[in-house]
Amino acid sequence: MVDRSRGGQGRGATPRDLATRIARRQPADGFLRETFTLPRPAARAKAREFLEAWPKAAYMSGVESWRELPGDTIEFTMRRLPTAD
């Protein structure tokens, strides 16, 4: 039985809380992840910088997810393998 009497207060009250809880439950798939929240031009530059530092061919790096926030801000998660094989 689920207790719905709190009306959304407490644990998981905001989308960020929910995202944080879900991120903690991610399976141990071997990838390292970094999440950034930046204005759009800085987000593009950071993604390019990340991919130059950790090339996709060697580290299977890439943008795992992204979303647009108010104020032309982008929140995105980059992932890569810890070592190149």
TAFENDA-V77837 format. One record per pair of residues at least 6 apart in sequence whose C-alpha atoms are under 7 Angstrom apart, sorted by the first residue. I is the first residue (numbers start at 1). J is the second residue. Records with the same first field share a line. If there is no record, write none. Layout:
I->J + J
This chain:
12->18
30->81
31->79 + 80 + 81 + 82
32->79 + 80 + 81 + 82
33->77 + 78 + 79 + 80
34->77 + 78 + 79
35->76 + 77 + 78
36->75 + 76 + 77
37->73 + 74 + 75 + 76
38->73 + 74 + 75
39->72 + 73 + 74
40->72 + 73 + 74
43->74
51->61
54->61
55->61
56->62
58->84 + 85
59->80 + 81 + 83 + 84
60->80 + 81
61->79 + 80 + 81
62->78 + 79 + 80
63->77 + 78 + 79
64->77 + 78 + 79
65->76 + 77
66->74 + 75 + 76 + 77
67->74 + 75 + 76
68->74 + 75
